């Protein structure tokens, strides 16, 4: 110890210990600022670098078909036998083909309500239904889903957004349809031990408690990123679910996996944003509409489109069917995607649904 109170360091430099640490228990003493590292600046810089790195390495899917394959391979590859299970019932499943799956009903006590074929398979649920976000695009009003897929890049981005996709029991996915989420009274045991409930009269679906927070934060993400309009009632319900059901370890991991592909995270999962009453969506995913296409020469009708009145024509890509009378999209289905059915019942049994713009 030197006479001036300075202690020599092992390397021989003089360090003023009194400047580095307050004397006694005086925790309010002003620190020597030259030793205080600007942590906020460091964290901001790291966050910014992480965002740029994600964007640079990202390769988001361009179509819904591609998104399903990517989701299987890079997001849910280890979830088929996980404790979390599928979205609505927690069922385990076995992967089949490029992106399909076969439900293990015994693993979750699932009981078929009505549609046995769909009850036995997984389907890719759009947490915010395509009908919901499509209805807020002009293309949907001009010709439904197929028209949006052809002409609207924003719709294609929404349809293929991995944050909005999750494997689900096909029957429950079909029953949920395009219903909003809501609280459903009664209907307990509708699908055996699966606790998700659907009210066909009120057109509402209440998912199991384990995923209420996840579907709320996913919905916030979709409405924020694509600048969609949400009813006040729906906002209030989802804000309550967000509060009651915090982000789980799996939701964080899911967010990390998808962010690596999409180039951005869900800010409502990371905590960067919080949905509140009167929240104004940012619209970071909205891109300019494609220029109008030149008019195509009228194509000769295919065998399917030249069918008799009452024929049913399905689109194998979207699993939507059209009637030859009353459905504007009947003559717009590409020949390579056409599947014909004798009746609507046959189309529905095969997992197809009627086009939303049919009169």
C-alpha positions, 0 to 999 in steps of 0.5 A: 500500500502506498502513502497516497492510498493507491494500491498497486495492481499485480501488473504495476498500474495504479488503480484508485479503488475508492473511485471504483467502489463506493465507500461503506454501504453508500449504494447511491454514490455516483459511480466513476462513469468512465468505468460504466459500459453503455450496455443499452447501446451494446444490446441495441447493436447486437439486436440490430446485427441479429436482425440483419443476419436473419434477413440475409440468411432467410429464405421464406417459402413463396407458396402455401404448398412450399410452406407446408413442406418447409414447416414439416422439415424445419419447424415441426420435424420433431413435434409429431411425437411431442407432448405438445401434439397437434394444435387443437387436441394435442394428438400425436401423429405420424408423418406421411408423404411430403407434408401430410400426417396420420393422427394417433387418436388414442394418444389424445383420446380423440373421438370423431364427431362426423368426418372420419376421413379428416379425423384420421389425418393432419391438415395445415391450419391457418390460425388466421383463416385464409378467408379472413385475411383474403376478404380484406384484399380486393383480389378476393372480391374479384374472384376468390382465393384462386384469383388472389394466389394468381394476382396478389403477392401480399395474399401469397405472402400471408398464405405461406407465412410460417408463423400462421401455420400449424398441424391440426386434426383435419376434422377440427380444422374443417369444423373451425372453418373461418370462424373467429376465436371465441368463448364457447359455452357447452359442447364439452366432449365434442371431440372426445377428450380433445378440449377444443370446442366449436359453436356452429350456430355462433360461428366461434371456435375456442381452442384448448387452454394450452394454445390460447396464448399462442393463437392470440400472439400469432393473430396479433402478428398477422394483423400487425404485419399485414395491416389487417382490421380486427374487431374490438371484441376479438381484440379484447378476447385475444388480449385476455388470452395473451395475458392469461397464457404467457409465452411457453418454452415451445412457443419461443423455440417455434418462434426461433425456428420460423424466424431463421426461415422468414428473416424476422421474429414474431415481436409479440412473442419476443416482447418487442411489441404488445397489442393494446386497445386501439393498437395501430398495425405497422404493416411491415409485410405489405408489398406493392401490388403486382402490375396488371397482367396483359389480357390472355387469349381465351383458352379453349375449355378443357374436358372438366370445364366443358362438363354438363351443368351441375358438374363439380370441379375441384382444385387439387392445389387449394382443395376448393371446389366450384360448380359450373353454375354460380361459381365464377372460379369454375373456368379459372382452375388451371388444367393441371390442378383440375379434379372432377367430382360427380356431386358436391358430397363426393367433393366434400368427402374427399376433403374439398370445400366450396369456393367462397364466391359461389352464389 
